[in-house]
Amino acid sequence: MSFRLFGVSVDVQLGFWLSAALLGYGILARQQYQTFLVWILVVFLSVLMHEFGHALAIKRHRIEPEITLHFMGGTTTWRSLLPVGRLQHVLISLAGPFAGFLVAGLLHLVLSYTPALYALPAMLLSGMEMLITVNVWWGLLNLIPVLPFDGGHVLEHALGPKRARLTAAISGVAAVLLAILFLRAGFFFFSFILVMSAFQSLQRFRAEPAAPSPSVNRRRAEFQEEPMPPETTVLLERARRALEDERTGEAMALAAEVLAQSPAPPKRALREAHELIGWSHLLLGDAKRAGEAVAQARKHGEPDPALVGAVHLALGDLKQARKALEAAREAGDDRKEVAGPLIRVLVEQGEVARAAAVALDIVEQLSEEDARRMAEIAFERGAFDWSARLYEAIFRRVGLGEDAYGAARASAKDGNLEGAIELLRRAVEAGFSDRARAWSDSALEALRGSALEAVLPRP
């Protein structure tokens, strides 16, 4: 069964109905068939409301979620254009259980302070009481620190990706202990689910690489702090300045001097020298030789992902370019040299909304011209929301009425008429006065009338 509710796609798998029936088997065994049907409906509504708690928390980030109800309960998934922070992940995870608690609390208040409700059919009242019970217990169960329950995801994001093995260990131990408790209490279905969770946690624990030992960390620190000979430092600094001034021949000659030094300089110096040669070849339009320089740099450590991505892009290998650049972004590298090529790749692959999102993330590093160009591309390709955000960010930065007008046009096309009027008002305050253009602009067609008249009188 599939449907859309409040703009969210919901898919209900056959396994969900089977699990709901298993949980209500005791009711069925007592031949209380009507109560059994009410139970199935209550479980469906409870799990759905729980998942909608997650979904509505996700939609706050302008991300479209999808809900699936399955044998293990429910899952809310989404694809984000921009990464969601760890704190936001925690809040999204908690939104499900607390949505259930809110529903249970409201129903409890209604039943407690509205005596007239007890004139309703007994089956309906029984269903409301079941809703309270199921929402409370389902919420509490989901708060246990076991993956894939919400409490496990809270633990996962609270500890962070560097402690993935610790998360898996805590999840596995908690799952085993709780499975034993549920088994002794006679809740065999929940025991089965927790055993499966324990097994998944064990697999995850084995799959995650062990955290480096203190001795490894010390060796890494010593490598990073390995002293650079003064003459090597000077040569590299001169090569960087030459490259910045596009004196590629001089940059390569200075990098070659570093490579020819005896005794050999530290590995990081050798890697950077090859990288400088690679950048120089790229500036000269020789992508093949730039790729060879990257291969040499890789012998002395991980080369600059910006260079790796730029070389793949120059060679026309968009897939590998995107892989390298997105990996760098996910690792926290927010340099323009990484984001810029990634934006180009995304635009060429038709993912304009995501490209605009990346541009917005580094808008302060972009030139006004580049930022406006991306906003225009986003508008032309139908990514009106992101176009509006970019134009508004540029307007906040430089204060030109034209940028606020561009944001208003994009907001109007996106259907945000109230926001478009406010942006038009700010454009006028910043000096925009072309009334004829505004009244003939098809992007503002939805605003024509009293709304537009109040801001920009008809010419």
Disulfide bonds with the S-S distance in Angstrom:
none
